[in-house]
Amino acid sequence: MRSGAWADLRERLFSSQRFWGAVLLLVIAILSRQSIFFFLTCLLAGAEGVSLYWNHRALDALVYRRALSQRRAMWGDTVTLTVAVENKKWLPLPWLRVDDEVPSAVVRDAGSVTFYKPHRSLLRTYLSVLWFQHVASSHSFVCLDRGEYVFGPSELRTGDLFGLEVTEKQVSASDSLLVYPKIVPLSSLGLPVTQPFGEIRTLQRLFDDPLRTVGVRDYAPGDSVRHIHWKATARIGAPQVRVFEPTRAMRVALFLDVAPAGWTSARPSSYIPRGSDALELSIVVAASLAVHLCRDGCDVSLYSNGTVRDREGPLSVGSGHDTEALEEMLEALALLPPMAAVTLDRVVASVGLSLPSTSSAVIVSSQVTDDLIEAASRLRIGGRGVAIMYVGDRNLPRPIPGITSFHVGNERDWRFLPSLDFAA
């Protein structure tokens, strides 16, 4: 043991009231010449010494690790949190308590969870670790809320066999988990599988479900197994693969409104509480549209009147249709807080100046104001295709000439919509 460690142990020993009490009893036992009293006092003093030494060394050479089965998860995924401890010394730990600080919104039903502070809970794990042993415990939970969640810090607590002393250690390391918004098929939102879009010849349809099957053909080397049509294969007796409808590339700008009803830039303190059904359904619609359009080969860009940390001003995510661009949009939607910086009509008017005349715009909002209709109409006058997705159960807005409108209601039931894995 290092000299500094011995000095610390001596300091703890000499500052222990139980130790000096045992010494006093030992002196009394010697003076009284009571052998049994002397023997019991020696046991007490020895137990105190062992207790102090045990707790002084208990957390030395102890390695703690926390691991998540995945760092990015889809809404509804099951994620496993594993707590592992490795004891690299001869001294065993009869009991070890690990308290991990975890987000309450995610870890609701993962075993021993106790309330800690607002939005945070403690996940408590009890372990017993022998000498040179590695032990682990796992907790699983279902991701039912979008956002970024931090796990940690942690506290390790243990004690001696006699329960006389307890020692603890803080572990500041943390891990993060990003949960993407819920993604659903367009049909479950009440949107048509195909929809003519105005009279613009370059846009044959606005929305198509991804990889729409139009027929089958014989299997050829190199075809993906995922595209095999099993029913046709069984009927014909030879492997058949799906033939998908060719898509026409187009550029689509998605505009998402996160402001509550009646919000204006003059009332910046107004916001939608986290978990608001109207806001969450709007984000579900925007995320689902982004996935479907990207799968359909469209170049999609995302704009919002909300702000995301580390980004200045209203949200703006660049155009693209590959996996990287789609993940960037889904990450932005996952992190989007329930607060607006400006009204959406200002975002539409600002971005609309740079949109090509052959592009289209899709506006997702739970409130269609006169200013928003005016901004959308100016886009339409410029030759762009425009569609408005009205989200919510309030009174439907009036029809807008030249602009395709859709209504997505039942905002309270958004959690029960069937999920679609965008990576499938």
Beta strands, then each sheet from edge to edge (+ up, - down):
strand 1: 62-68
strand 2: 72-73
strand 3: 78-87
strand 4: 93-103
strand 5: 113-117
strand 6: 120-129
strand 7: 134-142
strand 8: 147-151
strand 9: 154-159
strand 10: 166-171
strand 11: 175-179
strand 12: 213-218
strand 13: 240-244
strand 14: 251-256
strand 15: 299-304
strand 16: 316-320
strand 17: 360-365
strand 18: 385-391
strand 19: 404-408
sheet 1: 1+ 3- 7+
sheet 2: 2+ 11+ 8-
sheet 3: 5+ 6- 4+ 9- 10+
sheet 4: 12+ 13-
sheet 5: 16+ 15- 14- 17- 18- 19-
end
